[in-house]
Amino acid sequence: MSTISLRRRSQLRCRRGPQLFVTTFMVAIILRVSSSKDVQYGDVHNRRYISQEPRQLQDYIPNPGPPVTCNFAMTTFQMDTFSPTQGDGIIFAMKSQESDDNGVKITSFGFNVPTAKSQTVDFKVYALKQEGYYADPNRDSLNQGRTYDYRGTSQIDKWEEISKGTIKNDDLIAGDTNGNAPDFYKIPFGMFNAVQIPPNGGVRSFYISTNLLYTDPTLDAGVNDKQLLIGYNDPNVPKLLTGEGASGFSDTKFMYKTREFVGKFFYETECATEAPSISMSPSTSEPTSSPSLLPTTSHIPTKTSMPPTQPAGAEAAISFPLLKCDPNQATVPQEVQDALSDQVTYTMNTGEDSEGFNNINSEVVEAKVRCVQRRLTGDDSQHDRLLATQSSAMEFSLVITGDYRSLDGKAPDMGQVVEDSINSDAAKFTKELKDRSANPLLEQATEPIVAARTLDNDELEKFNNDEFEVTIKAFPSPSPTAEPPDNMKKALLIVILIVSGIMVVLASFLLFRHAERRAVENRRKKMERMSDSQVSTLKEDTLNQEWEKEKNMRMASNSWHQIKKQSDYPPPPSPYYGGAPPQHQEYPHNRDHYQDNYEEDQYSTSEF
């Protein structure tokens, strides 16, 4: 065991005084820094080694050191026509970037609570226990998820309460989501249980139950469409999706209306270029009977150094083919130019390809209408049809500007981003543009043709000084090309005509036969109707004729008998005057003779 002389101990005591002073000073700084709840650098909050906050918001590692984690704030974007609505709750989902292999942790929310200025307001925040959307995006006519739906008080057991509290007027600050009104409330990190969003496009759902502000969706945005955000240019920033107003968290699904969250959300990530300074020099002091209160290692982080923003720009030529136009119109109305400028800005802000750019703005520098009159082609093969040598079009030249913050030092190709953002869904771009303006010329526009290129810094400076000249002109739409003759089509057309002719002839013949059979049938029925009456009439006429003939024959016979009787009578005898007739005289017409004739005459006349 080594011994130390009294002189040596005295020297060590003399040196220990300054060392203790320095150590005490450093400990005071550490206590000051660590006691502050949030060390802010703009919207960046350092969250390391804050003992009074819950463990899930701290990054515990065995050996303190980089990386230092920070909380970044993202603010919802509001247009000039922003008109918030006050409601009793909102439900929405958040999604991580597809390129994010680690996922992201949500550490707090902030929202506007105007009611809290006059009274206390309770709030609760829930997160769906399982990953994914809160309801099947495929809905039925009653807004019910077809395969699953976790909305409603009957499904509250599927949700986890991650924060709750009471908001008072003293808790409100002036936020930048409602015209800087002093009604913004941010949930303290210590009152919020962080929620992890899965990596590579993973989804988690949230429900905020309180009296807050939300807004109608931008243009035709639907449920689960991405909202516009303003904040730090982080490639791994999670996506905030359009949600639904959830007043009372009703079980009646058609009561939920599409709404967008208004406010901020905070997520945990690594601080850029930030690392704590660590002192590894050993202590020369002797062991003491009481333990040291703090370690000698310093954990004071240095100030965050963010990459500076760089200007970016591109010029684009956009041509809209027109279905029809006025040949005398050569200029584009100003309202159409403004609508196109706003639509390009909106498409760039909402497109996935333009997430690396901020403060995007577009300006129309040239616009004209190219209306082509039709003329005779003079080509016999086309039968002198009226064709146009090229299509009519509405042509624009634009300059799109913005800024970016490059983490890897590479400048993005903004011209390519402009083309990809518009061409990714040209039909939707055209529809939204027409919704912005009801101009008749714009109604005739079809899907655009886009060409763009990136501007360098010198060209951007010239544009800012109004000295820029457009180099990529708005090009006319391509000329229509006549299709080559197709012999197969002609042969098929001839066959169709022949078959059609044969079918017409057969159909005519069948109709004729049918009409003939109908006529024969009608004649037969007519004869049948006529024969009955004719037979009865014929029978009657025949009987009358026979009776007439028999009558005539009897009359003729009676006449003959009368004539014969007259010829058979002898001349009357001479007058006889009394006495009996002579015995020799014969009287042929005796009584018996007359009697027979009388009976015959009676018989003959009785039948008539």
Phi, psi and omega in degrees: 000126182278151179243152181243132182289161180296325178294319180294320179295323178296321178295320181293323178295323178296322179284334186289335180301304178299324181295319179295324178296315180296317181296318179297320179296317180294321179298321179297319179296317180298316179296322180295316182290316184287338180281339178288137186287319180220124173265110190261138169232087186070244179257017181253129182239120176284133187235021185268136175061047174254099190290334184277001179259158183297157187295328185290347177264002180246154179255099182267123177227151182300317182247111182301140179168184181292156005273151176269131182271147181227163175250120178260143179254134175242133184251140177291146182268134176239137177279176180297332180271022183298123181225092184288156178237141180269127181222178184257017177155160179214144178237135184203171179237157175232147187226137177279163178291146179297333180272357181275111182272354183250344186081181183217150184248122177275126187247348178185164173230154173226141184206167182266129182231081182297331182296332183291349178288338182243346181203163178285144183231128176273148178221153173218143178236130181240152172232137178296131185298323180262161179285157175112183181285154180287343178207153179300124178301339177274106186253158175267189185293341179259017178066023178268132175299134187290321183255330178202155179198115183256022177271144176114154181296334179290345180251015186294339178290347177277356184248152179245129178283119184250349178195147174200158180174190180235134182254130177242172181298326181291342181276350184274147177228171177278113179260173181251025180245000177214053179063036180059026178288144181281060180226021184265137179232128176250127179292125178301148182299328181289345180257012186231124174274114186300147182237130182270129173266130183299156181283173173054054177082018177292157187231138169229147183248146182228153177222120179254120182251099175188176178272099185228180178259139168219179186221162176292156181294151178287125181052237183254031179296140180248181179299136179074012170278151185287135175273158176280139182231154176233132179163206185292140182279081181250124180295342181256017179295133180290158179267132173265121186260148178299134184245212183218142174293128187238068181290116179073003181051053187291151174279350177276108191289329182286356175282346181278125180247148182294123180218157178249138179292140178241122179148215182226156167227151182243138179225152185267134179206177179281140178284135181288129176053028182252130180212140179284149175271131186239127177262119184254011181287134182285155178278138180263002182283155179284156176297141179247163181288335179258140180288153177288145183284327184225151176290157181278355179281134180267134179240031182280116180284148175279162182293138182294135177248104181275146175296138181290153177282146180239142178287151179218153180197162179204149172249143186224148173244123182237126181238125178254109173299140183251139177289321174202159183202173178267120181301337182274354181263121181241346182250155178262130179302149182297326180294328177289320178297317179295321179297318179294319179299316179294321182292320178296318178298315180295318181295321178292323181288329184263346182287144179292331182287342184253022182293339181280356184250148177231163177053046182284136177216148179229149182219132177275122181256335177216144178204136178203164179246128176250098182257118186258127175278146180279151181216167177287134182283332183076011180260119183297330181294335179262005178059036176053046177285160177278110180233154178260143178290335174204163184280150173286148184205156172250119193243137182229148168239126184234159171236124180250128181237163179178195176216163182215160176235107185270123177276335182254004178082002181262136178274128180287156178273096185290328178299316178293325179295322178298313179298314183293323182294321181279317184285345179298328176208077184295327180295316178294320178301315181293319180296314180295326177295317179293330177292335180281336182213135180261026180297135181300326179295321180290333179294336181271359183280144175249188184300139189278163170250127190238138171219135183213158175217155182277140178265144176273179185295323179296318179292325177295321178294320177296322179295319179293333179264013180059033178245008185277138176245132182292129178256333178257102185282153174290116186270149177289157178292152185298150180289145177288135179257135179288137180286140178294151180298140181247104182295328179297321178295320179295316179298318179295323178295319179296315179300318180297319179295318180296312180298322179295319178298316178298318179296324178294317180297313179298319179296322178294317179297317179296321177295320179296316179296320179296317179295322180295316178297323178295319180295317179298317180297320179294319179296319180298317179294325179293318179295322178296320179292323181285327187296323182298312180291323181293321181297314180297319178295319181296319179298317181295318179295319181296316179297318179297318179297318180294318177297321180295315178299315180296321178297316180297320180295319179294317179296319178297321180293319178297320178297319180295318179296322179294317179296320181293321179297321179295325180284336181277342181285135176286165177296149180299143181291166179292160182299140180237126186244081173085158177086168180283145179294161181293153184282339183279344184279130180257141178245099182297332183265070178279186185292323180294322179297314180293327181294318178297314180297324181294317179295323179294320180293322178295322179293321183291318185278342182289335181283342181258000000 
